């Protein structure tokens, strides 16, 4: 893994604490998008860390909660292991959802 910084250089700190990041860095890190922010961390060793942070719309905040992200990771494990069921139509899918909700779904259902 290449741990070499992608950009190294100097930027000027302007009078009111403003810093202009190089255009190539702003574009690569998507900091040229509306609402982009930088997270600033001051470390004990004197290093200032800047991390790109893009805002999440309020109506999508649920997706980024810790509990939801844990469930997303669980699903990724099942999908990678091929533990999934493919339904040919909506009616079949909804019947399967009802079975899962009732606890009557066959754990050894056909995987495709």
C-alpha positions in Angstrom: 0.0 0.0 0.0 1.4 3.4 -1.0 1.3 5.7 2.1 3.1 8.5 0.3 1.1 11.8 0.4 -0.6 12.6 -2.9 0.1 16.3 -2.4 2.8 18.1 -0.5 3.3 21.8 -0.6 2.7 25.0 1.2 -0.3 27.3 1.4 -0.5 30.8 2.9 -2.6 31.5 5.9 -4.4 34.7 5.2 -5.2 37.4 7.7 -8.6 36.0 9.0 -7.3 32.5 9.1 -8.4 31.6 5.5 -6.5 28.9 3.7 -6.8 28.2 0.0 -6.3 24.6 -0.9 -4.8 23.8 -4.4 -7.4 23.2 -7.0 -6.2 19.7 -7.8 -6.7 18.7 -4.1 -10.2 20.3 -3.9 -11.3 18.5 -7.0 -9.9 15.1 -6.1 -11.4 15.3 -2.6 -14.7 16.7 -3.9 -14.2 19.8 -1.8 -15.4 21.9 -4.7 -19.0 20.6 -4.2 -21.6 22.8 -2.5 -21.6 22.4 1.3 -18.2 20.7 1.5 -16.4 21.1 4.8 -13.1 20.2 6.4 -12.9 18.5 9.7 -9.9 19.9 11.7 -8.1 17.9 14.3 -5.3 19.4 16.4 -3.1 16.5 17.6 -0.9 16.6 20.7 2.2 16.4 18.5 1.4 19.8 16.9 0.1 18.3 13.6 -3.2 19.8 12.2 -5.2 17.1 10.3 -7.7 18.1 7.7 -10.3 15.6 6.5 -12.8 16.2 3.8 -16.4 16.1 5.0 -19.4 16.3 2.7 -22.7 17.0 4.3 -25.5 14.4 4.4 -29.0 15.6 3.5 -31.3 15.3 6.6 -33.6 12.9 4.8 -30.7 10.5 4.3 -29.1 10.7 7.8 -30.8 7.4 8.9 -28.6 5.5 6.4 -25.4 6.7 8.1 -26.3 5.8 11.7 -24.0 3.3 13.3 -26.8 0.7 13.7 -27.8 0.9 10.0 -24.2 0.8 8.8 -23.6 -2.4 10.9 -26.6 -4.0 9.2 -25.2 -2.9 5.8 -21.9 -4.6 6.6 -23.8 -7.8 7.6 -25.6 -7.8 4.3 -22.4 -7.4 2.4 -21.0 -10.5 4.1 -24.1 -12.5 3.2 -24.0 -11.3 -0.4 -20.3 -12.1 -0.7 -20.9 -15.6 0.6 -23.7 -16.1 -2.0 -26.3 -16.3 0.7 -29.2 -14.6 -1.1 -32.4 -15.5 -2.8 -33.4 -14.1 -6.2 -37.2 -13.7 -6.8 -38.7 -13.8 -10.3 -41.6 -11.5 -9.4 -42.9 -9.1 -6.8 -45.6 -11.4 -5.5 -43.0 -14.1 -4.8 -40.7 -11.5 -3.1 -43.6 -10.2 -0.9 -44.5 -13.7 0.1 -40.9 -14.3 1.1 -40.9 -11.0 3.1 -44.0 -12.1 5.0 -42.5 -15.5 5.7 -39.3 -13.9 7.1 -41.5 -11.5 9.2 -43.5 -14.5 10.6 -40.3 -16.5 11.2 -41.5 -19.3 8.8 -38.9 -18.6 6.1 -36.8 -21.7 5.1 -33.2 -20.9 6.1 -32.1 -23.2 3.3 -33.9 -21.4 0.5 -32.7 -21.7 -3.0 -29.8 -19.4 -3.8 -29.0 -18.4 -7.3 
